Amino acid sequence: SPKTVVITGCSSGIGLALAVKLAKDQLKRFKVIATMRDLGKKKQLEDAARETLDNMLEIKELDVCSEDSICKCVNSIPGQKVDILVSNAGMGLIGPVECQSLDTMKMVFDTNFFGLTRLVKEILPDMKRRQKGHIVVMSSVMGIHGLLFNDVYAASKFAVEGFCESLAIQALKFNINISLIEPGPVITEFEAKLYEEAAKMDLSSTDEETAKMFRQLYLPYSKKVFHTLGQTAEDVAEHTVKVITAEKPPFRYQTNSLYTPLTTLKFADPTGNLHLDTYYKMIFQHDRIFNASLSLIKFLRGRSGNQPGRKHS
Ligand code: NAD
């Protein structure tokens, strides 16, 4: 019988693309419970998955910031049986830390980190009883390394990674797998929301140099990175399906192979300086180095005819 998959944050982006892909699985291996905080936003998913509605796909309300909401959703599932949990809901935050309120920072952690812990607290005990299950978590390459002006977001994904890395050992004893999906940039509403917030951000509580660095250097750099190296939500969903269906699911899985050399720097030098120096040069001397690397990527891509992140397919 099909496996019950609960996915959070399905009103847009990767969650939506994954819900559609799993619900349309040719072999009908999945019964998808696509959840979202606000059911008023379900139309896009309904339109994309129409023929699977009430058959392989059900849409339910779930706010990862509310234990009650999670409990209500899980209790509505027959036998409260969840075979695969995909913790996908999340939010970004960019900009100088001195311009961000602690409330906003807490909201990022409440969504990205405590959202996952609330789901795990609700769903893991039953998986343990059944000695079966898979918890798939949408992390990021920023769960492995930090990035300029992404301080709090990266910290929230580091928290996610530390939590999962610790829990995965216990989970294995119960035959439960945990997998971290680590995309690089993905072109979704996530990116649009970030730029929208950045445009509104009051930069008066930082110095002029930092404000200039954020607006005139980081933002154009980030947009360039998204549009040159960015994957589509469908591409990331396709990689996630591979992780879900793998016989021995990997603990970590990067969806964009172009990022692997950068993430490897972190492990290659235990002092951390190699990683810092490389990113410093990439950002502050990016006109020379970044453009040179982009030309190289374009050249390599032209030769192989490959999309970024296709290495695993
Ligand atoms: P997105 O903004 O399209 O999707 C995020 C979803 O989470 C939205 O539908 C949003 O409504 C939902 N959400 C936010 N708070 C919620 C809450 N309290 N309860 C339930 N749902 C909530 O962006 P996306 O790119 O599809 O992001 C999905 C995941 O991928 C996130 O965890 C994000 O951190 C991660 N990610 C994104 C990128 C990227 O560049 N877009 C890169 C790496 C990782």
Residues whose N, C-alpha, C, O or C-beta is under 5 A from the ligand:
A	BS01	NAD	G9 C10 S11 S12 G13 I14 G15 M36 R37 L62 D63 V64 C65 N88 A89 G90 M91 T111 M138 S139 S140 P183 G184 P185 V186 T188 E189 F190 E191
